[in-house]
Amino acid sequence: MALNSSSESQDEPPSDDYDRFDAKFYLERYLGEITAISSVLEEYVRIFSPFPNDSLTVLNFGGGPDLLPLIYQAHKVREYVHADYARSNLTEVERWIKGDSTAFSWEGHVRHCLDLENSDEAVERREKRMRDVFKAAIHCDIYDEQVVPYEYRGPYDYVVCIDVLDCICRSAEAFETSVKRLSGLVKVGGYLHIEMSFDTEDTKCSSSYEVGNVVYLKWLSVNLSSIVETVKAQGFSITHVFQYVEDNEATAKYKDHIAMVVARKDAERVN
């Protein structure tokens, strides 16, 4: 989950140098305020609740240091793989999985999730479940045709890709190729879950976001119908579309429109 912001003056020029990505700063600034993303979290409960417990293999592609999908899916998952390009993000995730006291605390988010689920499950039990189903933190690269290491190519029941494609795809063609590569990680009957900013008739999404003193560009400008049609073209049926506007102190200047698109894979597309 990324909640993006920008500033008119920067200490450094715009960058896509993810080797310097400050995972802890990102989490504290953009995910520290639970109420700001409450509508998104309520939607997660609605999306994930129909799945049977212990039924899903999940890949969080480009998950950054964000464990929110795992929190909301943990009781539905039998195996979870977390993939990201930046080593710092994988390190932060591994710290939490290992119980490192210096890791970002997800306790408040877990408690909020359980409240939304009307669950009497203890926070400690959900956190243990998260760690039990966690298989690996791996490197991924959407510009590599293999995308992830061979042994982690799945295919998966559920692939999540949140706030990634608008930041790394530099053209409509790159977006189409990226969705095609992600679709190859989803088994027939499985689901692809994409969240990304989009343009409306009245507003354009912001062109950058900052993490610490580093500015990261958001390259892609696309409307919601283009997102939906691109996913459908890979053999998917759309099962869920949710739109929201960022509402966070750190993003108050832009308030990007975000789409959450979930689709079921009906068949392998032969190209």
Phi and psi in degrees as a GROMACS rama.xvg file:
@    title "Ramachandran Plot"
@    xaxis  label "Phi"
@    yaxis  label "Psi"
@TYPE xy
-118.692  133.022  ALA-2
-116.426  107.27  LEU-3
-94.4662  148.866  ASN-4
-143.709  170.774  SER-5
-148.988  164.624  SER-6
-135.308  148.519  SER-7
-72.6165  -27.0318  GLU-8
-122.141  135.465  SER-9
-129.729  150.764  GLN-10
-72.3962  -25.9205  ASP-11
-134.861  155.806  GLU-12
-70.8461  162.482  PRO-13
-52.1282  144.288  PRO-14
-146.113  152.866  SER-15
-121.54  33.7973  ASP-16
-83.9692  89.1271  ASP-17
-78.1773  -5.09284  TYR-18
-65.9084  -21.5886  ASP-19
-103.43  12.9496  ARG-20
-64.9338  123.971  PHE-21
-91.9915  92.9248  ASP-22
-61.944  -43.2518  ALA-23
-66.1896  -42.1175  LYS-24
-60.3131  -45.2732  PHE-25
-56.6682  -49.5127  TYR-26
-63.9741  -44.6983  LEU-27
-67.4738  -36.5391  GLU-28
-80.7115  -43.7528  ARG-29
-99.5649  -19.8631  TYR-30
-120.84  6.3122  LEU-31
-74.3604  -25.4214  GLY-32
-99.7797  93.4078  GLU-33
-62.1978  -42.1469  ILE-34
-62.9414  -23.6927  THR-35
-68.7165  -22.858  ALA-36
-118.271  21.1343  ILE-37
-59.7297  -39.8154  SER-38
-64.709  -34.6396  SER-39
-66.7056  -43.588  VAL-40
-66.6618  -36.7362  LEU-41
-62.0511  -36.6635  GLU-42
-67.777  -37.203  GLU-43
-58.0512  -43.4871  TYR-44
-60.3998  -43.4698  VAL-45
-64.6556  -39.1662  ARG-46
-71.2166  -44.4131  ILE-47
-86.4956  -21.3585  PHE-48
-60.7658  -33.3915  SER-49
-69.1414  -19.1413  PRO-50
-73.4248  141.375  PHE-51
-63.9474  152.488  PRO-52
-64.1649  148.203  ASN-53
57.8518  33.2048  ASP-54
-111.245  -18.2221  SER-55
-108.614  140.732  LEU-56
-98.7714  129.679  THR-57
-127.064  136.112  VAL-58
-116.79  121.635  LEU-59
-96.7137  101.301  ASN-60
-91.4727  123.779  PHE-61
68.6987  35.4711  GLY-62
-70.8453  -6.88957  GLY-63
59.5676  -144.102  GLY-64
-95.4305  12.6701  PRO-65
-88.5868  121.458  ASP-66
-105.904  11.8446  LEU-67
-56.4909  -46.6289  LEU-68
-57.5247  -38.0371  PRO-69
-67.0566  -39.1806  LEU-70
-57.7938  -45.1968  ILE-71
-83.9825  -15.8568  TYR-72
-106.672  -8.72964  GLN-73
-51.6277  -44.3348  ALA-74
-75.997  -11.9361  HIS-75
-94.4503  -12.7611  LYS-76
-100.823  142.127  VAL-77
-106.957  -17.9518  ARG-78
-156.914  130.426  GLU-79
-129.881  130.617  TYR-80
-120.051  131.961  VAL-81
-110.923  120.905  HIS-82
-120.268  139.098  ALA-83
-154.879  159.124  ASP-84
-80.0134  -37.6454  TYR-85
-86.4301  125.752  ALA-86
-60.4337  -36.003  ARG-87
-61.8095  -35.4549  SER-88
-68.9833  -43.0076  ASN-89
-64.13  -37.8626  LEU-90
-63.5733  -41.8506  THR-91
-64.4068  -42.0126  GLU-92
-62.2789  -44.3982  VAL-93
-63.8128  -35.3987  GLU-94
-58.5789  -45.7838  ARG-95
-67.4849  -43.3084  TRP-96
-58.5219  -36.5904  ILE-97
-83.4566  -2.66981  LYS-98
80.4608  21.769  GLY-99
-66.186  126.864  ASP-100
-68.1069  -15.2029  SER-101
-86.2457  -6.95053  THR-102
-72.9563  157.016  ALA-103
-56.9932  137.094  PHE-104
-86.5849  124.654  SER-105
-98.3482  6.74991  TRP-106
-57.6898  -45.0126  GLU-107
-63.2626  -39.4522  GLY-108
-67.6666  -39.5728  HIS-109
-64.0332  -44.0184  VAL-110
-61.6815  -41.2956  ARG-111
-63.5321  -41.5102  HIS-112
-59.6719  -47.6531  CYS-113
-63.6499  -35.2864  LEU-114
-64.1365  -43.7884  ASP-115
-64.7243  -32.3217  LEU-116
-81.3849  -5.35166  GLU-117
54.6625  40.6254  ASN-118
-100.185  144.183  SER-119
-97.9006  11.3235  ASP-120
-62.625  139.958  GLU-121
-74.3936  147.116  ALA-122
-55.2048  -43.3078  VAL-123
-62.1388  -34.9289  GLU-124
-71.054  -41.1886  ARG-125
-64.1983  -41.2915  ARG-126
-64.6306  -38.1477  GLU-127
-64.2151  -41.0736  LYS-128
-60.6399  -42.5212  ARG-129
-57.3536  -43.9622  MET-130
-71.5508  -35.3194  ARG-131
-66.2144  -37.2285  ASP-132
-89.383  -7.99096  VAL-133
-73.0667  118.973  PHE-134
-93.9038  -46.6204  LYS-135
-164.973  153.738  ALA-136
-111.521  117.472  ALA-137
-128.312  158.742  ILE-138
-79.5268  142.01  HIS-139
-136.365  158.733  CYS-140
-154.637  108.665  ASP-141
-65.8529  -19.535  ILE-142
-87.5316  -3.13612  TYR-143
-94.1889  129.273  ASP-144
-57.3536  -30.3206  GLU-145
-79.4011  -19.9615  GLN-146
68.9864  -56.5968  VAL-147
-133.567  162.609  VAL-148
-54.4647  147.77  PRO-149
-52.1072  -42.4796  TYR-150
-70.1207  -7.88591  GLU-151
-116.08  20.4443  TYR-152
-81.4204  -4.92611  ARG-153
78.2651  -134.528  GLY-154
-78.3606  160.352  PRO-155
-107.551  158.768  TYR-156
-73.5595  -30.414  ASP-157
-149.519  121.707  TYR-158
-115.412  123.737  VAL-159
-105.843  136.329  VAL-160
-142.035  99.7407  CYS-161
-112.947  124.367  ILE-162
52.3272  48.173  ASP-163
-119.757  -54.5913  VAL-164
-65.5696  -34.0152  LEU-165
-71.8331  -18.6928  ASP-166
-92.2414  -24.626  CYS-167
-115.362  -17.905  ILE-168
-86.8394  122.73  CYS-169
-97.1747  3.81791  ARG-170
-161.909  166.573  SER-171
-61.825  -36.3619  ALA-172
-65.8628  -41.0744  GLU-173
-65.0566  -36.3752  ALA-174
-63.4607  -46.1193  PHE-175
-61.1596  -42.8931  GLU-176
-64.1634  -40.0339  THR-177
-65.3747  -43.2375  SER-178
-64.0232  -39.67  VAL-179
-59.7369  -44.0878  LYS-180
-68.5717  -37.9795  ARG-181
-65.1185  -39.2193  LEU-182
-62.1939  -30.1158  SER-183
-67.8504  -14.1268  GLY-184
-92.2808  -5.75738  LEU-185
-102.484  131.162  VAL-186
-76.082  156.84  LYS-187
-60.0394  129.824  VAL-188
92.069  -8.50094  GLY-189
-89.3859  -175.71  GLY-190
-128.536  143.18  TYR-191
-112.554  128.422  LEU-192
-121.942  110.492  HIS-193
-116.469  134.697  ILE-194
-126.104  132.713  GLU-195
-164.427  159.531  MET-196
-76.6542  155.221  SER-197
-147.379  158.96  PHE-198
-87.6351  145.591  ASP-199
-110.982  179.819  THR-200
-63.4033  -28.4534  GLU-201
-102.254  -22.2627  ASP-202
-136.786  149.794  THR-203
-110.701  144.201  LYS-204
-70.1193  158.015  CYS-205
-64.2876  155.025  SER-206
-99.4257  0.665885  SER-207
-161.582  166.676  SER-208
-144.827  158.745  TYR-209
-122.423  143.178  GLU-210
-130.314  108.171  VAL-211
66.2065  -127.612  GLY-212
-98.897  8.19117  ASN-213
-106.089  132.066  VAL-214
-100.724  127.107  VAL-215
-110.111  131.732  TYR-216
-80.6627  146.938  LEU-217
-107.761  111.354  LYS-218
-85.6529  -34.0336  TRP-219
-91.1562  133.677  LEU-220
-118.864  114.155  SER-221
-149.353  151.662  VAL-222
-97.5268  170.038  ASN-223
-63.7561  -40.7994  LEU-224
-62.5483  -34.0766  SER-225
-67.0525  -38.5946  SER-226
-60.9957  -49.3243  ILE-227
-62.1232  -46.4713  VAL-228
-67.4656  -34.5559  GLU-229
-65.2026  -40.7972  THR-230
-67.4108  -45.4959  VAL-231
-60.0889  -34.3787  LYS-232
-64.3252  -16.7375  ALA-233
-94.8709  15.6613  GLN-234
91.7363  24.6832  GLY-235
-109.126  149.4  PHE-236
-106.175  131.094  SER-237
-72.874  126.654  ILE-238
-108.981  -19.1093  THR-239
-159.82  130.478  HIS-240
-131.997  127.605  VAL-241
-132.704  133.588  PHE-242
-117.443  141.664  GLN-243
-150.759  165.667  TYR-244
-114.378  130.772  VAL-245
-55.2049  135.456  GLU-246
-138.582  79.4316  ASP-247
-142.641  142.916  ASN-248
-54.1382  -36.0846  GLU-249
-73.5922  -16.1209  ALA-250
-119.068  15.147  THR-251
-61.6357  -26.7067  ALA-252
-68.7568  -33.9359  LYS-253
-109.117  -41.6516  TYR-254
48.9568  59.3982  LYS-255
-61.0169  147.926  ASP-256
-83.4673  130.23  HIS-257
-119.473  136.956  ILE-258
-108.698  137.328  ALA-259
-113.582  112.952  MET-260
-118.897  122.532  VAL-261
-117.136  133.906  VAL-262
-140.825  145.026  ALA-263
-98.8624  133.362  ARG-264
-81.5057  116.025  LYS-265
-88.6523  -30.1479  ASP-266
-163.153  157.164  ALA-267
-73.6112  131.435  GLU-268
-85.094  129.645  ARG-269
-100.393  118.804  VAL-270
